[in-house]
Amino acid sequence: MNKTFKIYAVIFIVVMVILALLEVNKKETTDWRKNFDVNEKTPFGLFVFNNEAKNLFKNNLKKIEQTPYDYYSQHPKKPHNILVIESDIDEESWRKILDEVSKGSDAMLVVNDIPREISDSIGYYDSDISFQEENVLKLTDKEYQNDFIKLDKFPSGRGFTFIKPNVEVLGKTVEKDNGDQANFIKVKFGKGNIYVHSEPLFLTNYYLLKPGNIKYTQDVFSYLQDKETLWFVESNTKTSRFFMRFILSNPALKYAWWLFLGGLVLFIFFNAKRKQRIVPIIEPLKNTSVDFVKSIGNLYLQEGDFHDMMAKKAQYFLHKIRLDLLIDTQNLDEDFVKKLQLKTGKPIEMIHEAVRLIKKAQDPYSHVMKEDLAALNTILDEIIK
């Protein structure tokens, strides 16, 4: 183990110890966000209501994770109950719900706000009616006068600022310094009824777990008839099927998991670094053929042996003629000239000149000048080009 690795290991251990101490001393905070999620155990989740809902509706409750528009388009239903609790529902789905109510179904809408066009067609306008930190929800029915719920944590203060004459008020928000404001109404709509409650907080974990509050919830849902109830929940409230769900949902296991992954990454990094070797640079082999030819050519030029160079050029040319054009080069006569002219397509004068220069190169007693070598080289290259 080298010195660098030891230093990194010590730093890693110190950082992990500091993180562990911070985690031990960290105070657990409460999430007060209003999520209305059926799987959340936070104060304003619906975990408790979700578990108790089957008993509340006498095992005649069915959760639907499709939009009302999609569900009713695929599943025509007889008159039934419809339950919506603070869900993000599109306008077409709201109209589908109203259509089902007009056919004889009853709808319980426990929502802070819905599109103005829909609320107007039902018969009310909603808005903020209270800005107090505490208020009380009570029912108007004398039978339920003793059943109420006190909202002491972040009430929404929503209610109905206008309701049409045919709308029945079933519940109100009661405050010390303000008059009572309607928050729970019943509207006759076609063959069915619509119940709208503007404060869904009474269904959350925080309030349902307080002694006595469950009675208010039972009273609210007692207005629905004893028949099948469809509860439309958002599709993102499905229980996660991710295989790490249990580990990531437990804080201690989650931190242990991340610590394991961090240690694994560091191990791979340092182990790979320790085993890395320098790759030597291998120069590619150089092509020295051109340099060799240049050297030979310069040597001939320096020696001034133009006759020998001219003979070798002629010999190379005749060899190529035999090999590529299949012409006999033993006799450089008129028959050779005609065959070469036909196969190369060059002018007959050029062929005659080439033959003259080749014969001169082959004659050991001929006097060859530098100009003869240049002329031969040019004309032969032109013929075999």
Phi, psi and chi 1 to 4 in degrees:
 res  aa     phi    psi   chi1   chi2   chi3   chi4
   1 MET       -  117.3 -174.9 -179.2  -65.6      -
   2 ASN   -79.8  172.2   56.7   35.1      -      -
   3 LYS   -65.3  -40.1 -175.2  177.5  178.7 -179.8
   4 THR   -61.7  -43.0  -55.8      -      -      -
   5 PHE   -63.6  -39.6 -178.1   79.0      -      -
   6 LYS   -62.9  -40.9  -69.9 -179.9 -180.0  178.3
   7 ILE   -63.1  -46.1  -66.8  173.2      -      -
   8 TYR   -64.0  -37.9  -78.0  122.6      -      -
   9 ALA   -63.6  -43.1      -      -      -      -
  10 VAL   -63.5  -43.5  171.0      -      -      -
  11 ILE   -61.2  -42.5  -65.7  174.2      -      -
  12 PHE   -63.0  -43.9  173.6   71.4      -      -
  13 ILE   -64.0  -41.9  -66.5  172.8      -      -
  14 VAL   -63.0  -43.8  170.4      -      -      -
  15 VAL   -62.6  -42.8  171.0      -      -      -
  16 MET   -64.2  -38.7  -69.1  -60.7  103.8      -
  17 VAL   -65.2  -42.6  170.0      -      -      -
  18 ILE   -62.1  -44.1  -67.2  174.0      -      -
  19 LEU   -62.8  -39.5  -69.6  175.7      -      -
  20 ALA   -64.4  -42.3      -      -      -      -
  21 LEU   -64.7  -41.3  -68.6  175.3      -      -
  22 LEU   -63.0  -39.1  -68.3  175.3      -      -
  23 GLU   -68.0  -39.1 -175.0   61.2   28.6      -
  24 VAL   -65.5  -39.8  169.6      -      -      -
  25 ASN   -87.1   -3.5  -64.3  -36.3      -      -
  26 LYS   -71.8  132.1 -173.8  178.1   72.5  172.8
  27 LYS   -82.9  131.9  -66.0 -179.0 -180.0  178.9
  28 GLU   -72.5  126.9 -170.9  171.3  -12.9      -
  29 THR  -100.1  151.9   57.8      -      -      -
  30 THR   -97.1  132.9  -57.3      -      -      -
  31 ASP   -87.6  107.0 -176.5    2.5      -      -
  32 TRP   -97.2   17.4  -70.9   99.2      -      -
  33 ARG   -71.2  143.3  -72.2  175.9  -63.9  178.5
  34 LYS   -87.4   88.1  -60.0  177.0 -179.0  179.7
  35 ASN   -95.9  -25.9   52.7   71.0      -      -
  36 PHE    50.7   42.3  -59.3  101.7      -      -
  37 ASP   -97.5  130.1 -169.8  -30.5      -      -
  38 VAL   -68.7  -14.4  -63.3      -      -      -
  39 ASN  -103.0   -4.1  -65.3  -46.0      -      -
  40 GLU   -89.9  134.3  -76.2  -70.4  -18.4      -
  41 LYS   -97.7    7.9  -63.0 -179.1 -179.0  179.5
  42 THR   -67.5  163.6   55.6      -      -      -
  43 PRO   -51.4  -40.7  -29.0   35.6      -      -
  44 PHE  -106.2   33.5  -67.2  147.8      -      -
  45 GLY   -95.6  176.8      -      -      -      -
  46 LEU  -115.3   26.6  -62.0  178.4      -      -
  47 PHE   -60.8  -46.4 -178.9   80.2      -      -
  48 VAL   -65.4  -46.8  175.2      -      -      -
  49 PHE   -61.6  -40.3  178.1   78.6      -      -
  50 ASN   -60.1  -39.5 -177.5   47.3      -      -
  51 ASN   -74.2  -30.1  -72.1  -17.9      -      -
  52 GLU   -95.5   -7.3  -61.2  -62.5  -32.1      -
  53 ALA   -63.3  -37.4      -      -      -      -
  54 LYS   -62.8  -40.7  -71.5 -173.6  177.6 -179.5
  55 ASN   -67.8  -38.5  -64.9  -30.5      -      -
  56 LEU   -63.8  -36.1 -175.0   63.4      -      -
  57 PHE  -103.1   18.7  -69.2   94.8      -      -
  58 LYS    55.3   46.9  -59.7  177.8 -178.1  178.6
  59 ASN    56.7   25.4  -69.0  -41.4      -      -
  60 ASN  -117.2   35.9 -154.8    9.0      -      -
  61 LEU  -114.3  138.0  176.2   68.3      -      -
  62 LYS  -132.3  123.4 -177.5  178.6 -179.7 -178.4
  63 LYS   -85.7  132.9  -76.3 -163.5  -66.9 -174.3
  64 ILE  -116.4  124.4  -53.3  -61.7      -      -
  65 GLU  -103.3   12.7  -66.5  178.2  -18.5      -
  66 GLN   -97.3  166.0  -68.6  178.2  -81.0      -
  67 THR   -72.8  151.5   64.3      -      -      -
  68 PRO   -55.0  -36.6  -27.8   35.7      -      -
  69 TYR   -62.2  -48.6  179.9   84.6      -      -
  70 ASP   -65.9  -41.9  -68.6  -23.5      -      -
  71 TYR   -66.0  -49.7  179.1   79.1      -      -
  72 TYR   -71.5  -23.8  -72.9  122.0      -      -
  73 SER   -69.0  -26.3  -62.2      -      -      -
  74 GLN  -103.0  -22.6  -59.6  169.7    9.0      -
  75 HIS  -131.7   87.9  -54.1   87.8      -      -
  76 PRO   -61.0  136.7  -19.7   32.2      -      -
  77 LYS  -126.8  151.6  -59.7  -72.3  -69.5 -175.1
  78 LYS   -76.5  169.5  -63.6  179.0 -179.4  179.5
  79 PRO   -51.3  133.9  -30.3   37.3      -      -
  80 HIS  -154.1 -178.7   56.5  -77.3      -      -
  81 ASN   -98.1  144.5  -66.6  -31.9      -      -
  82 ILE  -120.7  129.4  -58.6  170.2      -      -
  83 LEU  -122.2  127.7  175.1   61.0      -      -
  84 VAL  -131.5  123.8  177.0      -      -      -
  85 ILE  -122.1  103.3  -58.1  174.6      -      -
  86 GLU    42.3   57.0 -159.8   59.0   21.3      -
  87 SER  -111.7  151.3  -67.3      -      -      -
  88 ASP   -84.2   94.7 -173.4   13.7      -      -
  89 ILE  -112.2  135.5  -64.3  179.3      -      -
  90 ASP   -74.7  164.3   60.3  -84.6      -      -
  91 GLU   -64.7  -36.8 -168.2  166.7  -30.6      -
  92 GLU   -64.4  -35.6  -72.1  -58.7  -41.7      -
  93 SER   -68.5  -38.7  -68.3      -      -      -
  94 TRP   -60.2  -41.4  -79.2  119.6      -      -
  95 ARG   -66.3  -33.2  -63.6 -170.1 -175.7  -78.6
  96 LYS   -65.7  -39.2 -156.9   69.9  175.3  177.7
  97 ILE   -63.3  -44.7  -70.1  174.6      -      -
  98 LEU   -62.4  -35.9  -64.0 -176.9      -      -
  99 ASP   -64.5  -41.3 -175.6   53.5      -      -
 100 GLU   -65.8  -38.7  -69.9  -63.3  -41.9      -
 101 VAL   -65.1  -40.8  172.6      -      -      -
 102 SER   -62.8  -22.1   65.5      -      -      -
 103 LYS   -87.5   -5.7  -63.2  176.3 -176.7  177.3
 104 GLY   128.5   -3.2      -      -      -      -
 105 SER   -81.8  161.4  -63.1      -      -      -
 106 ASP  -113.8  138.9  -67.9  -25.5      -      -
 107 ALA  -121.2  132.2      -      -      -      -
 108 MET  -110.8  110.2  175.9   69.2   73.3      -
 109 LEU  -108.7  107.8  -46.9  179.0      -      -
 110 VAL  -106.1   88.9 -173.3      -      -      -
 111 VAL  -141.3  150.7  -68.0      -      -      -
 112 ASN   -76.3  -37.2  -91.2  -35.9      -      -
 113 ASP  -157.7  141.5 -171.8   22.1      -      -
 114 ILE  -135.6  164.8   62.9  174.8      -      -
 115 PRO   -53.7  139.5  -27.1   34.7      -      -
 116 ARG   -57.9  -35.0  176.5   54.8   60.9   92.8
 117 GLU   -63.1  -36.1  -64.5   81.0    3.0      -
 118 ILE   -73.9  -47.0  -57.2  -59.1      -      -
 119 SER   -62.9  -34.3   64.1      -      -      -
 120 ASP   -66.8  -39.1 -176.3   54.4      -      -
 121 SER   -69.6  -27.9   61.8      -      -      -
 122 ILE   -75.3  -41.9  -65.2  174.8      -      -
 123 GLY   128.0   30.5      -      -      -      -
 124 TYR  -156.3  162.5   73.1   89.8      -      -
 125 TYR  -120.9  138.5  -65.2  151.8      -      -
 126 ASP  -117.3  154.3   59.0  -10.2      -      -
 127 SER  -169.0 -174.3   64.3      -      -      -
 128 ASP   -75.9  122.7  -65.6  -36.1      -      -
 129 ILE  -111.8  -10.9   60.7  171.8      -      -
 130 SER  -145.4  144.2  170.9      -      -      -
 131 PHE  -126.3   17.2  -61.6   94.9      -      -
 132 GLN   -76.8  153.1  -60.4  -68.2  -32.9      -
 133 GLU   -78.1  -16.4  -65.3 -177.6   -1.5      -
 134 GLU  -140.0  145.4  -66.0 -176.0    2.0      -
 135 ASN  -156.7  173.9   53.0   47.5      -      -
 136 VAL  -124.0  136.3  177.0      -      -      -
 137 LEU  -101.4  126.0  -53.9 -176.7      -      -
 138 LYS  -133.1  155.5  -63.1 -172.9   68.8  172.4
 139 LEU   -98.9  149.4  -61.0  174.2      -      -
 140 THR   -82.5  -21.3   57.4      -      -      -
 141 ASP   -65.2  128.6 -165.2  -42.3      -      -
 142 LYS   -60.7  -26.9  -66.4 -178.1  179.1 -180.0
 143 GLU   -65.4  -25.4 -175.7 -179.4  -12.1      -
 144 TYR  -111.1   21.6  -55.6  134.7      -      -
 145 GLN   -60.8  -31.1  -78.3  -64.0  -57.1      -
 146 ASN   -89.2   -1.6  -64.3  -34.1      -      -
 147 ASP  -104.5  110.4  -58.8  -28.1      -      -
 148 PHE  -144.7  170.5   60.7   89.9      -      -
 149 ILE  -138.3  133.2 -174.1  169.5      -      -
 150 LYS   -99.4  122.5 -178.2  179.3  179.7 -178.6
 151 LEU   -96.3  105.9  -57.5 -177.8      -      -
 152 ASP  -111.2    3.6   57.5   -3.9      -      -
 153 LYS  -132.3  107.8  -72.5  -73.8 -174.3 -178.1
 154 PHE    50.5   53.6  -49.7  114.0      -      -
 155 PRO   -64.4  147.3   24.5  -33.7      -      -
 156 SER   -75.8  -26.3   66.2      -      -      -
 157 GLY    72.6   18.5      -      -      -      -
 158 ARG   -84.9  149.0  -59.5  -72.6  -66.3 -179.3
 159 GLY  -167.5 -165.4      -      -      -      -
 160 PHE  -109.9  118.0  -52.2  120.0      -      -
 161 THR   -86.5  -19.5   53.3      -      -      -
 162 PHE  -149.6  132.2  169.3   78.1      -      -
 163 ILE  -134.7  142.8   52.7  177.0      -      -
 164 LYS   -72.5  160.3  -66.7 -179.4  179.8  178.9
 165 PRO   -58.1  -30.0  -25.6   35.1      -      -
 166 ASN   -85.3    6.9   61.6  -28.2      -      -
 167 VAL   -93.3  131.2  175.1      -      -      -
 168 GLU   -97.0  129.3 -178.6 -178.4   -6.2      -
 169 VAL   -88.8  120.4  176.8      -      -      -
 170 LEU  -104.0  -19.9  -57.9  179.0      -      -
 171 GLY  -154.1  157.0      -      -      -      -
 172 LYS  -137.8  159.8  -66.0 -176.5  177.2 -178.6
 173 THR   -98.3  123.3  -62.1      -      -      -
 174 VAL  -108.8  130.4 -179.3      -      -      -
 175 GLU  -131.4  161.6  -65.2  178.9  -35.8      -
 176 LYS   -70.0  -46.4  -66.6 -179.8 -179.1  179.1
 177 ASP  -100.1   -1.2  -58.1  -32.6      -      -
 178 ASN  -126.8  161.6  -63.1  -40.3      -      -
 179 GLY   -73.4  162.5      -      -      -      -
 180 ASP   -66.1  140.1  -62.4  -11.5      -      -
 181 GLN  -123.9  138.3  -61.5  -78.0  -10.2      -
 182 ALA   -68.8  135.6      -      -      -      -
 183 ASN  -134.9   -2.2   63.5   15.4      -      -
 184 PHE  -143.0  118.2 -176.2   28.9      -      -
 185 ILE  -131.3  163.4   58.5  175.0      -      -
 186 LYS  -129.4  132.8  173.9 -175.1  176.8 -178.5
 187 VAL  -129.6  130.7 -177.7      -      -      -
 188 LYS   -77.4  123.9 -176.1   69.5  176.5  176.9
 189 PHE  -134.3  105.1 -165.8   88.6      -      -
 190 GLY    62.7 -127.3      -      -      -      -
 191 LYS   -90.3   -6.0  -63.6 -179.2 -179.6  179.9
 192 GLY  -119.0 -170.5      -      -      -      -
 193 ASN  -129.3  148.3  -60.6  -63.0      -      -
 194 ILE  -119.0  126.0  -61.6  177.8      -      -
 195 TYR  -110.0  126.4  -59.7   88.5      -      -
 196 VAL  -122.6  122.4 -175.5      -      -      -
 197 HIS  -116.4  125.8 -160.4  -60.9      -      -
 198 SER   -90.8    2.4   61.2      -      -      -
 199 GLU  -129.0   88.3 -176.9   55.0  -86.2      -
 200 PRO   -73.1   -4.7   25.3  -32.3      -      -
 201 LEU   -60.8  -27.4  -82.1 -177.0      -      -
 202 PHE   -66.5  -12.6   76.7   92.3      -      -
 203 LEU   -95.4   -1.8  -64.7  175.1      -      -
 204 THR   -81.0  165.4   58.5      -      -      -
 205 ASN   -56.7  -42.9  -58.0  -33.2      -      -
 206 TYR   -59.1  -42.8  176.4   78.2      -      -
 207 TYR   -87.1  -33.8  -70.3  108.6      -      -
 208 LEU   -67.4  -28.2  -76.2 -177.4      -      -
 209 LEU   -82.6   -7.0  -68.1  175.4      -      -
 210 LYS   -80.2  139.1  -76.5 -166.9  170.6 -174.4
 211 PRO   -57.7  134.0  -22.4   32.6      -      -
 212 GLY    88.4  -18.1      -      -      -      -
 213 ASN   -73.8  -24.3  -74.4   -8.4      -      -
 214 ILE   -62.3  -28.1 -170.9   67.0      -      -
 215 LYS   -65.1  -39.9 -167.3   67.3  173.6   68.7
 216 TYR   -60.9  -43.2  177.5   86.1      -      -
 217 THR   -62.0  -43.8  -57.2      -      -      -
 218 GLN   -61.3  -39.3  -68.1  173.0  -18.0      -
 219 ASP   -63.6  -41.5  -64.8  -18.7      -      -
 220 VAL   -61.9  -46.4  169.4      -      -      -
 221 PHE   -81.1   -7.7  -72.0  106.3      -      -
 222 SER   -68.7  -16.2   66.8      -      -      -
 223 TYR   -72.2  -18.9  -73.3   97.6      -      -
 224 LEU   -80.8  142.6  -67.2  176.7      -      -
 225 GLN   -73.5  160.6  -61.1 -180.0   27.5      -
 226 ASP   -80.8   85.3 -173.7   12.3      -      -
 227 LYS  -151.6  176.9   53.2 -173.7  175.2 -176.7
 228 GLU   -57.9  135.2 -178.2 -175.3   20.1      -
 229 THR  -118.1  127.6  -59.1      -      -      -
 230 LEU  -102.8  118.7  -58.9 -177.1      -      -
 231 TRP  -102.9  112.5  179.9   11.6      -      -
 232 PHE   -87.3  113.5  -71.7   96.9      -      -
 233 VAL  -115.2  157.3  -63.1      -      -      -
 234 GLU   -71.6  145.0  -65.5 -177.2   31.2      -
 235 SER   -64.0  -24.8   58.4      -      -      -
 236 ASN   -77.6    3.3   59.9    1.8      -      -
 237 THR   -94.8    8.7   58.7      -      -      -
 238 LYS   -63.2  146.8  -67.7 -179.2  179.5  179.4
 239 THR   -65.8  129.9  -58.1      -      -      -
 240 SER   -62.7  136.4  173.5      -      -      -
 241 ARG  -103.7    8.7  -64.4 -179.3 -179.7  177.5
 242 PHE   -62.1  134.7 -178.4   45.0      -      -
 243 PHE   -67.2  -16.1   72.6   98.8      -      -
 244 MET   -95.3    8.4  -67.0  -66.9  -64.0      -
 245 ARG   -57.4  -44.2  177.3  174.7   58.2   87.7
 246 PHE   -65.4  -42.4  176.2   73.9      -      -
 247 ILE   -66.9  -45.3  -68.5  177.4      -      -
 248 LEU   -72.8  -20.6  -63.9  179.9      -      -
 249 SER   -83.4  -13.8   62.9      -      -      -
 250 ASN  -103.9  116.1 -171.6  -56.3      -      -
 251 PRO   -54.5  -44.0  -25.3   33.6      -      -
 252 ALA   -64.2  -45.5      -      -      -      -
 253 LEU   -67.8  -33.8  -67.3  176.7      -      -
 254 LYS   -64.2  -46.2 -179.6  176.0   68.3  174.2
 255 TYR   -67.3  -35.6  -73.7  113.3      -      -
 256 ALA   -64.0  -38.8      -      -      -      -
 257 TRP   -64.6  -46.6  172.1 -108.7      -      -
 258 TRP   -66.3  -35.4  -70.2  122.6      -      -
 259 LEU   -63.6  -41.4 -179.2   61.8      -      -
 260 PHE   -62.5  -44.6  166.6   73.6      -      -
 261 LEU   -64.4  -41.0  -71.3 -177.7      -      -
 262 GLY   -62.2  -44.0      -      -      -      -
 263 GLY   -63.5  -38.0      -      -      -      -
 264 LEU   -65.3  -41.6 -177.6   61.3      -      -
 265 VAL   -63.8  -44.0  170.1      -      -      -
 266 LEU   -64.1  -39.8  -72.9  175.5      -      -
 267 PHE   -61.9  -45.2  171.4   78.1      -      -
 268 ILE   -63.4  -41.1  -65.9  172.9      -      -
 269 PHE   -62.9  -51.7  173.3   75.6      -      -
 270 PHE   -69.9  -36.0  -71.3  119.8      -      -
 271 ASN   -67.0  -41.1 -161.9   45.8      -      -
 272 ALA   -66.8  -38.4      -      -      -      -
 273 LYS   -66.1  -38.9 -174.5  176.1 -179.8 -178.6
 274 ARG   -66.3  -36.0 -176.0  175.1   64.5   84.7
 275 LYS   -89.8   -3.0  -69.8 -175.1  177.0 -178.6
 276 GLN   -70.5  135.9 -174.0  175.2   -1.1      -
 277 ARG  -118.7  150.8  -63.6  -70.3 -177.5  -90.1
 278 ILE   -74.2  128.3  -62.9  175.0      -      -
 279 VAL   -87.6  117.6  179.3      -      -      -
 280 PRO   -67.2  147.4   24.9  -33.3      -      -
 281 ILE   -89.2  118.5  -61.0  175.3      -      -
 282 ILE  -103.8  114.8  -58.8  175.5      -      -
 283 GLU   -71.1  135.6  -66.0  -71.5  -16.6      -
 284 PRO   -68.2  150.8   23.6  -32.4      -      -
 285 LEU   -64.1  135.0  -64.6  175.5      -      -
 286 LYS   -85.6  144.0  -66.9 -177.0  178.5  179.4
 287 ASN   -85.2  105.4 -173.5   -5.0      -      -
 288 THR   -96.6    7.1   58.0      -      -      -
 289 SER   -61.4  -45.4  -59.3      -      -      -
 290 VAL   -63.8  -43.4  176.2      -      -      -
 291 ASP   -61.2  -38.2  -65.4  -24.0      -      -
 292 PHE   -64.1  -45.5  175.3   75.0      -      -
 293 VAL   -62.6  -41.9  170.9      -      -      -
 294 LYS   -62.5  -40.0  -73.3 -178.1  178.8  178.9
 295 SER   -64.4  -44.5  -60.8      -      -      -
 296 ILE   -62.4  -43.6  -63.2  -61.1      -      -
 297 GLY   -61.9  -43.8      -      -      -      -
 298 ASN   -63.4  -36.8  -69.7  -27.7      -      -
 299 LEU   -62.4  -45.9  179.4   62.3      -      -
 300 TYR   -62.4  -41.1  -87.4   97.8      -      -
 301 LEU   -65.3  -39.9  -71.9  173.9      -      -
 302 GLN   -65.9  -38.8  -71.2  175.0    4.7      -
 303 GLU   -72.7  -26.4  -67.3  -66.6  -31.8      -
 304 GLY    76.6   20.4      -      -      -      -
 305 ASP   -88.3   73.4 -167.9   -3.7      -      -
 306 PHE   -71.8  -29.6  -57.0  116.8      -      -
 307 HIS   -63.8  -45.9 -168.9  -77.4      -      -
 308 ASP   -64.1  -42.8 -171.2   37.4      -      -
 309 MET   -63.9  -39.3  -68.7 -180.0   65.6      -
 310 MET   -66.5  -37.8 -166.9  170.3  176.0      -
 311 ALA   -66.0  -41.5      -      -      -      -
 312 LYS   -66.7  -38.5  -76.3 -178.1  168.6   55.0
 313 LYS   -63.3  -41.3  178.9   68.7  177.2 -178.9
 314 ALA   -66.2  -41.6      -      -      -      -
 315 GLN   -62.0  -42.0 -176.9 -178.6    2.3      -
 316 TYR   -63.9  -40.1  168.7   75.3      -      -
 317 PHE   -64.3  -47.1  172.7   77.9      -      -
 318 LEU   -64.6  -36.4  -65.1  175.2      -      -
 319 HIS   -63.1  -41.4  173.2   74.0      -      -
 320 LYS   -67.5  -35.9 -168.6  168.8 -177.6   63.8
 321 ILE   -63.4  -43.5  -68.1  -62.0      -      -
 322 ARG   -64.8  -41.1  -70.6 -167.5  -61.1  -87.8
 323 LEU   -77.0  -43.7 -169.6   66.1      -      -
 324 ASP   -91.8  -40.4  -66.4  -13.5      -      -
 325 LEU  -102.8   -5.1  -58.5 -179.1      -      -
 326 LEU    56.4   44.9  -57.6  177.1      -      -
 327 ILE  -110.9  133.5  -60.3  175.0      -      -
 328 ASP   -70.7  127.7 -176.9   17.5      -      -
 329 THR  -110.3   16.0   60.5      -      -      -
 330 GLN   -68.8  -41.0 -173.0  171.5    3.8      -
 331 ASN  -116.7  116.0  -63.5  -46.0      -      -
 332 LEU   -90.2   64.9  -58.1 -179.3      -      -
 333 ASP  -101.5 -166.7   51.1   12.3      -      -
 334 GLU   -67.8  -31.7 -167.3   62.5   30.0      -
 335 ASP   -64.5  -40.5 -177.5   53.9      -      -
 336 PHE   -62.4  -42.3  169.8   80.2      -      -
 337 VAL   -61.7  -44.2  170.7      -      -      -
 338 LYS   -64.3  -44.3  -70.1 -179.4  179.7  179.5
 339 LYS   -62.7  -43.0  -69.5  179.9  179.4  178.6
 340 LEU   -66.4  -37.1 -175.7   59.4      -      -
 341 GLN   -66.8  -39.5 -166.0  -86.0  -29.3      -
 342 LEU   -66.6  -39.8  -72.3  173.0      -      -
 343 LYS   -82.5  -24.3  -70.3 -160.5  174.3 -176.4
 344 THR   -99.7  -23.7   60.3      -      -      -
 345 GLY    75.4   14.4      -      -      -      -
 346 LYS   -86.8  161.1  -59.0  -61.2  179.9 -179.2
 347 PRO   -61.7  147.1  -23.3   33.3      -      -
 348 ILE   -64.9  -30.7 -168.1   69.2      -      -
 349 GLU   -65.5  -38.4  -65.6   80.9    6.7      -
 350 MET   -65.5  -38.2 -178.4 -176.9  -67.3      -
 351 ILE   -66.4  -43.2  -57.2  -61.8      -      -
 352 HIS   -60.6  -42.6  -81.4  -64.2      -      -
 353 GLU   -63.8  -39.6 -179.9   64.1   16.2      -
 354 ALA   -64.4  -42.3      -      -      -      -
 355 VAL   -64.4  -39.7  170.1      -      -      -
 356 ARG   -61.4  -43.5 -175.6 -173.0   71.4   79.2
 357 LEU   -70.7  -36.0  -69.2  171.6      -      -
 358 ILE   -63.7  -43.4  -68.7  172.5      -      -
 359 LYS   -63.8  -37.3  -71.8  180.0  177.4  179.8
 360 LYS   -64.5  -38.7 -173.0  174.9 -177.2  179.6
 361 ALA   -68.0  -32.2      -      -      -      -
 362 GLN   -79.7  -18.8  -68.8  176.2  -21.8      -
 363 ASP   -80.5  111.6 -176.5    2.3      -      -
 364 PRO   -66.7  -14.7   24.5  -31.7      -      -
 365 TYR  -102.9    0.0  -59.7  105.0      -      -
 366 SER   -75.9  151.9   63.1      -      -      -
 367 HIS   -96.4  116.4  179.9   67.3      -      -
 368 VAL  -109.3  131.9  174.1      -      -      -
 369 MET  -104.3  167.8  -57.3  -66.1  -68.6      -
 370 LYS   -61.0  -34.7 -177.0  178.6  179.2 -180.0
 371 GLU   -66.6  -35.1  -70.2   74.8   11.6      -
 372 ASP   -63.3  -42.4  -65.9  -30.1      -      -
 373 LEU   -62.1  -42.9  174.8   61.1      -      -
 374 ALA   -65.2  -41.7      -      -      -      -
 375 ALA   -65.8  -42.9      -      -      -      -
 376 LEU   -61.9  -45.8  177.3   67.7      -      -
 377 ASN   -60.4  -41.2 -173.7   68.1      -      -
 378 THR   -68.9  -46.6  -58.5      -      -      -
 379 ILE   -71.4  -37.3 -162.1  168.6      -      -
 380 LEU   -68.3  -39.7  -65.9 -172.8      -      -
 381 ASP   -62.9  -35.4  -73.2  -14.1      -      -
 382 GLU   -68.9  -35.6 -178.8   66.6   23.2      -
 383 ILE   -72.1  -42.4  -68.4  174.1      -      -
 384 ILE   -93.4    9.5   62.2  176.2      -      -
 385 LYS   -68.1      -  179.9  171.8   63.2  175.0
